[in-house]
Amino acid sequence: MASVNLKLFANLREIAQTSSLSINGDTVSEALIALIEQYPALRELIFEDGDNMKLRGYINVFLNGNNIKHMEGLDTILNDGDEMGVFPPVSGG
């Protein structure tokens, strides 16, 4: 299982009360599941309702600077030392 550095932004960071943590998983999906097991309040913000574990349309996940939407999505394979970022929508001026 890969160990990745996961960074949280905006309200996700506020809810988890941390901006970064080490998390394990072989795929992006497994890492996000491990995240919500550790921080259950994040589940409804990251995933749509239901058991299919579909990302909400406004959530962006980046792996080493690349949006997973342009990779294999939630099935994208992780490697030790990867950096993953989870971005909710942010507005302001």
N, C-alpha and C positions, 0 to 999 in steps of 0.2 A: 504494500500500500504506500502511495506517495505521500510525503509530507509537504504541504504547500503553505505559503504565507498568504492569508486571506485578509484583504483590506475592506473595511466597511465605510460607507460615506453617508453624510447627511443624517436623516432620521434613523437609519439603520444603526449608525454608530452611537447615536444617543440612546437608543433602546438597549443595545448590547453593552453600553458603557465601556466600549473599547473600540479603537480604530483599527486594530490589527491583531490577528491571532494565528497560531499554527493549527492547521486542521489536516486530517488524513482522508484520503479517498483515492480510488483508482480512476474515477471520472469526475467531471464537474458536478454531475448529479449526486454522486456519493458524498462529495465535499459539502454541497449545499444541504443535504440531508443531515450530515454530521453537525453542520452549523445550527440548523433549526432544532436538533435534539438538544444542543447545548443552550440555545436561546429560543425557546418555543414561541415567544411573542413575535419573532421575525417571520414565522411561517405565513401568516395572512398577508404580510407586506410583499413577500417574495413570490409566493405561489398562488395560483388561482384556487378557488374552492374545489374540493374533490380529491380523489386519491391518485389522479394521473400525474401529479407532480409537474404540471405545466407552469413555466414561468409567466408571471404577469407581463402583459405587453409592454409596460413602461419600465420594467427592470432590465438593465443592461449588465451583462457579466463579461468582464475582460480577462483574458488569460495571457500573461506576458505582453500586455498592450494590444492584443487583438480581440475583437468582439467575437464571442463564441458563435454568434449568428452566422458568421462567415467561416466557421470551422465545422465541427460536428455537433454543434449545439450542446445539449446536456450530456451527450455521449462522448464529448471530447476527452481524450486520455490525458491524465496528469502525470507529471514527472516530479521527482524530488526537487525541491528548490523553486518550483514554479511560483509565480505571483499572480494571484487571482483578485480581482476587484469587483465588488457588487455595488452598482450605482442605481439609486432610486431617482425619480424625476426631481430636479432642483430648479427653482426659479428665484428670481430676485433681480436686483438692479443696483 
